[in-house]
Amino acid sequence: MSNSHPAPPVIAVVGPTGSGKSDLGVNLALALGGEVINADALQFYRGMDIGTAKISLEERKGVPHHLLDTLDVTQEASVADFQAECRAAIEDVHSRGKRAIVVGGSGLYVRAALDVLEFPGTDPGLRQELEDEYEAKGLAPLRARLELVDPVSAARLGDARRVIRALEVHGLTSRPFSSFMPQREYHQPAVQIGLSVDREELRERLGQRVHRMVEAGLAEEVQRLDAQGLRHGKTASRALGYAQFLRVLDGDMEVSAAAEETIVATRQFARRQLTWFRADPRISWLDWKDPDLVSKAVAVVGAQE
């Protein structure tokens, strides 16, 4: 777009998994002349279709979708890389006079797309040293060290991967990892629409969705991706459903148990997503089941322009 016509606000559709974000994104794009940019970290992966509930070509209704199927399962998703790619996609969409609609439930990725957010670099050698120490001595000494240099992160981070990343950042920058956390300040004008759900109904929907995934061939999808290196991908191998069905392939778990474990983990993930997004006062919340959802979302966009 020319300088005399500044780009319109970026539109973001957010909320928990299973709430209907993909459908609303498509319908908003049709209503506003837009294109969708994916901000779901696991939908970057080629072939991870059933287990991520990736929107099909038919369901896209001709709306262009960006940043889907950009990674092999052996590659590690990077929020810093996504930030650069997403902002380039937004600029491209706006340059053609279209509306950019970011859709996803990966909270940090949405923040990376929309907010002023700085990402520290990486050091593979330092990361390897920390991972070797973790393998040899466990998490406790790493956590103790993090408490000394970054007590905020130590209190907030639970798993080894994040503790190691926080120590890597401190080693690289001499700054606490927590100092890089985003402020609620948009990088460019934006409108966020959140889908407000009935939690009990969402619980039921997520359970049914996992069973449908199993019936649709999730085990076969995991087996096919395993041949492509799935279990060696640090991000993809830990994805909900994929981690469980790798254990089915190994004979360590029955399909029914894998499905139930996936359901529990998915419901827990949805709760975390709701907590994350509910903390952002800039989001305009709309009822996921409202028959006038699309027109109300269009009105929210119009009111904030």
C-alpha positions as CSV (number, residue, x, y, z in Angstrom):
1,M,0.0,0.0,0.0
2,S,1.2,3.5,-0.6
3,N,2.2,5.9,2.1
4,S,-1.0,7.9,1.5
5,H,-3.0,4.9,2.4
6,P,-1.7,3.3,5.6
7,A,-2.2,-0.4,6.1
8,P,-5.3,-1.3,8.0
9,P,-5.0,-3.0,11.4
10,V,-3.9,-6.7,11.4
11,I,-6.8,-8.9,12.5
12,A,-6.1,-11.8,14.8
13,V,-8.5,-14.6,15.7
14,V,-7.5,-16.3,18.9
15,G,-8.8,-18.8,21.5
16,P,-8.5,-22.4,22.7
17,T,-8.0,-25.4,20.4
18,G,-11.3,-26.7,19.1
19,S,-13.2,-23.4,19.4
20,G,-13.7,-22.7,15.7
21,K,-10.9,-20.2,14.9
22,S,-10.1,-21.6,11.5
23,D,-13.7,-21.3,10.3
24,L,-14.0,-17.8,11.6
25,G,-10.8,-16.8,10.0
26,V,-12.0,-18.0,6.6
27,N,-15.4,-16.4,7.0
28,L,-13.8,-13.1,8.0
29,A,-11.5,-13.3,5.0
30,L,-14.5,-13.8,2.7
31,A,-16.4,-10.9,4.3
32,L,-13.5,-8.4,4.4
33,G,-11.4,-9.4,1.4
34,G,-8.7,-11.0,3.4
35,E,-6.1,-13.7,3.5
36,V,-5.3,-16.0,6.5
37,I,-1.8,-16.3,8.1
38,N,-1.4,-19.4,10.3
39,A,-0.1,-18.8,13.8
40,D,-0.5,-22.4,15.1
41,A,3.1,-23.7,15.6
42,L,2.2,-27.3,14.8
43,Q,0.4,-26.5,11.5
44,F,3.8,-25.4,10.1
45,Y,4.6,-29.1,9.7
46,R,4.0,-30.9,6.4
47,G,2.1,-34.1,6.8
48,M,0.8,-33.3,10.4
49,D,-2.7,-32.9,9.2
50,I,-5.1,-35.2,11.1
51,G,-3.5,-34.7,14.6
52,T,-3.4,-30.9,14.3
53,A,-6.9,-30.5,12.8
54,K,-5.3,-28.6,9.9
55,I,-7.9,-26.8,7.7
56,S,-8.4,-28.7,4.5
57,L,-8.4,-27.1,1.0
58,E,-12.1,-27.5,0.8
59,E,-12.6,-25.8,4.2
60,R,-10.5,-22.9,3.1
61,K,-13.2,-21.9,0.5
62,G,-10.6,-20.5,-1.9
63,V,-9.1,-18.1,0.8
64,P,-5.3,-18.0,0.5
65,H,-3.6,-19.4,3.6
66,H,0.0,-18.5,4.5
67,L,2.6,-20.3,6.7
68,L,1.0,-23.7,6.5
69,D,3.2,-26.7,5.6
70,T,6.5,-24.8,5.8
71,L,8.6,-27.2,7.8
72,D,9.6,-30.9,7.7
73,V,8.9,-32.8,10.9
74,T,12.7,-33.0,11.7
75,Q,13.0,-29.2,11.8
76,E,12.5,-27.2,15.0
77,A,9.9,-24.5,15.0
78,S,11.3,-21.1,16.0
79,V,9.2,-18.2,17.2
80,A,11.8,-15.8,16.1
81,D,11.8,-17.2,12.5
82,F,8.0,-17.1,12.6
83,Q,8.0,-13.5,13.7
84,A,10.0,-12.5,10.6
85,E,8.0,-14.7,8.2
86,C,4.6,-13.6,9.6
87,R,5.4,-9.9,9.4
88,A,6.6,-10.4,5.9
89,A,3.4,-12.2,5.0
90,I,1.3,-9.4,6.6
91,E,3.2,-6.8,4.6
92,D,2.7,-8.8,1.4
93,V,-1.1,-9.2,2.0
94,H,-1.5,-5.5,2.8
95,S,0.6,-4.5,-0.3
96,R,-2.1,-6.2,-2.4
97,G,-4.9,-4.3,-0.8
98,K,-6.1,-7.4,1.2
99,R,-6.8,-7.8,4.9
100,A,-4.2,-9.9,6.9
101,I,-6.0,-12.2,9.3
102,V,-3.7,-14.0,11.8
103,V,-5.3,-17.2,13.1
104,G,-4.0,-19.4,15.9
105,G,-3.9,-20.6,19.4
106,S,-0.2,-20.6,20.1
107,G,-0.1,-17.7,22.4
108,L,3.6,-16.7,22.1
109,Y,3.4,-16.9,18.3
110,V,0.4,-14.6,18.2
111,R,2.3,-12.2,20.5
112,A,5.3,-12.4,18.3
113,A,3.2,-11.5,15.3
114,L,1.4,-8.6,16.9
115,D,3.5,-7.2,19.7
116,V,6.8,-5.4,20.2
117,L,8.9,-8.4,21.1
118,E,12.7,-9.0,20.9
119,F,14.2,-12.4,20.5
120,P,17.7,-13.2,21.8
121,G,19.9,-15.3,19.6
122,T,21.0,-18.9,20.1
123,D,24.4,-20.6,20.7
124,P,24.3,-24.3,19.7
125,G,27.5,-25.0,21.6
126,L,26.2,-23.5,24.8
127,R,22.9,-25.2,24.3
128,Q,24.6,-28.6,23.9
129,E,26.6,-28.1,27.1
130,L,23.5,-27.3,29.1
131,E,21.6,-30.3,27.5
132,D,24.6,-32.6,28.4
133,E,24.6,-31.3,31.9
134,Y,20.9,-32.0,32.2
135,E,21.3,-35.6,30.9
136,A,24.2,-36.2,33.4
137,K,22.8,-34.4,36.5
138,G,19.1,-33.8,36.0
139,L,17.1,-30.6,36.2
140,A,17.8,-29.6,39.8
141,P,21.2,-28.0,39.4
142,L,20.2,-26.1,36.3
143,R,17.1,-24.8,38.1
144,A,19.2,-23.8,41.1
145,R,21.5,-21.8,38.8
146,L,18.6,-20.2,37.1
147,E,17.2,-19.1,40.4
148,L,20.4,-17.2,41.1
149,V,20.5,-15.3,37.8
150,D,16.8,-15.1,36.9
151,P,14.4,-15.8,39.8
152,V,11.4,-14.6,37.8
153,S,12.0,-17.2,35.0
154,A,12.9,-19.9,37.6
155,A,9.5,-19.4,39.3
156,R,7.6,-19.5,36.0
157,L,9.3,-22.2,33.9
158,G,8.8,-25.8,34.6
159,D,10.2,-28.1,31.9
160,A,13.8,-28.7,31.1
161,R,13.7,-27.3,27.6
162,R,12.6,-23.9,28.9
163,V,15.0,-23.8,31.8
164,I,17.9,-24.7,29.4
165,R,16.8,-21.9,27.0
166,A,16.6,-19.4,29.9
167,L,20.2,-20.3,30.9
168,E,21.4,-20.1,27.3
169,V,19.9,-16.6,26.9
170,H,21.6,-15.4,30.1
171,G,24.9,-16.9,29.1
172,L,24.6,-15.2,25.7
173,T,23.4,-11.7,26.8
174,S,24.1,-11.4,30.5
175,R,20.4,-10.4,30.8
176,P,17.7,-12.5,32.5
177,F,15.4,-14.3,30.1
178,S,12.4,-12.7,31.8
179,S,13.6,-9.3,30.5
180,F,12.8,-10.4,27.0
181,M,9.1,-11.1,27.8
182,P,6.7,-9.1,25.7
183,Q,4.9,-6.0,26.8
184,R,1.3,-5.5,25.6
185,E,2.3,-3.0,22.9
186,Y,1.3,-3.6,19.3
187,H,4.1,-3.6,16.7
188,Q,1.5,-2.2,14.3
189,P,-2.2,-1.5,14.7
190,A,-4.1,-4.7,15.4
191,V,-7.6,-6.0,16.4
192,Q,-7.8,-9.2,18.3
193,I,-11.0,-11.3,18.4
194,G,-11.3,-14.1,20.9
195,L,-13.7,-17.0,20.9
196,S,-15.4,-17.4,24.2
197,V,-16.4,-21.0,24.9
198,D,-18.5,-23.0,27.2
199,R,-15.8,-25.0,29.0
200,E,-17.8,-28.1,29.6
201,E,-19.0,-28.2,26.0
202,L,-15.4,-27.6,24.8
203,R,-14.3,-30.6,26.9
204,E,-16.8,-32.8,25.2
205,R,-15.9,-31.4,21.8
206,L,-12.2,-32.1,22.3
207,G,-12.9,-35.6,23.4
208,Q,-15.0,-36.3,20.3
209,R,-12.4,-34.6,18.1
210,V,-9.6,-36.9,19.3
211,H,-11.8,-40.0,18.7
212,R,-12.5,-38.7,15.1
213,M,-8.8,-38.2,14.6
214,V,-8.1,-41.8,15.5
215,E,-10.9,-43.0,13.2
216,A,-9.5,-40.8,10.4
217,G,-6.1,-42.5,10.6
218,L,-4.0,-40.7,13.2
219,A,-2.0,-43.8,13.9
220,E,-1.3,-44.3,10.2
221,E,-0.3,-40.6,9.9
222,V,2.1,-41.0,12.8
223,Q,3.6,-44.1,11.2
224,R,4.1,-42.4,7.9
225,L,5.7,-39.4,9.6
226,D,7.9,-41.6,11.7
227,A,9.5,-42.9,8.5
228,Q,10.2,-39.3,7.7
229,G,12.0,-38.7,11.0
230,L,9.2,-37.6,13.3
231,R,10.7,-38.9,16.5
232,H,13.9,-37.0,15.8
233,G,12.1,-33.6,15.6
234,K,12.3,-31.7,18.9
235,T,9.0,-29.9,18.3
236,A,7.0,-32.2,16.2
237,S,7.6,-35.4,18.2
238,R,6.2,-33.7,21.4
239,A,3.0,-32.7,19.7
240,L,-0.3,-33.8,21.3
241,G,-1.4,-37.1,19.8
242,Y,1.9,-37.6,18.0
243,A,3.9,-38.3,21.1
244,Q,1.3,-40.7,22.3
245,F,0.9,-42.6,19.0
246,L,4.7,-43.0,18.7
247,R,4.4,-45.1,21.8
248,V,1.6,-47.1,20.2
249,L,4.0,-47.8,17.3
250,D,6.7,-48.9,19.8
251,G,4.2,-51.3,21.4
252,D,4.3,-49.4,24.7
253,M,0.6,-48.3,24.6
254,E,-2.7,-49.4,23.3
255,V,-4.6,-47.2,20.9
256,S,-7.4,-46.6,23.4
257,A,-5.0,-45.5,26.1
258,A,-3.2,-43.2,23.6
259,A,-6.5,-41.6,22.7
260,E,-7.5,-41.1,26.3
261,E,-4.1,-39.6,27.2
262,T,-4.3,-37.3,24.2
263,I,-7.8,-36.2,25.3
264,V,-6.5,-35.3,28.8
265,A,-3.5,-33.5,27.4
266,T,-5.6,-31.6,24.9
267,R,-8.1,-30.4,27.5
268,Q,-5.2,-29.3,29.7
269,F,-3.7,-27.4,26.8
270,A,-7.0,-25.7,26.1
271,R,-7.2,-24.5,29.7
272,R,-3.7,-23.0,29.4
273,Q,-4.6,-21.3,26.2
274,L,-7.7,-19.7,27.8
275,T,-5.6,-18.5,30.8
276,W,-3.1,-17.0,28.4
277,F,-5.6,-15.2,26.2
278,R,-7.9,-14.1,29.0
279,A,-5.0,-12.2,30.5
280,D,-4.8,-9.9,27.5
281,P,-7.3,-7.0,28.0
282,R,-7.1,-6.0,24.3
283,I,-9.0,-9.0,23.1
284,S,-12.7,-8.6,22.1
285,W,-14.5,-11.8,23.1
286,L,-17.4,-13.2,21.1
287,D,-19.5,-16.3,21.8
288,W,-18.2,-19.2,19.7
289,K,-21.8,-20.5,19.1
290,D,-23.4,-17.1,18.2
291,P,-25.3,-17.5,14.9
292,D,-24.3,-13.9,14.1
293,L,-20.6,-14.5,15.0
294,V,-19.2,-13.4,11.6
295,S,-21.2,-10.2,11.4
296,K,-20.3,-9.3,15.0
297,A,-16.6,-10.0,14.3
298,V,-16.8,-7.7,11.3
299,A,-18.4,-5.0,13.5
300,V,-15.6,-5.4,16.1
301,V,-13.0,-4.8,13.3
302,G,-14.9,-1.8,12.0
303,A,-15.3,-0.3,15.4
304,Q,-11.5,-0.4,16.1
305,E,-10.4,1.0,12.8
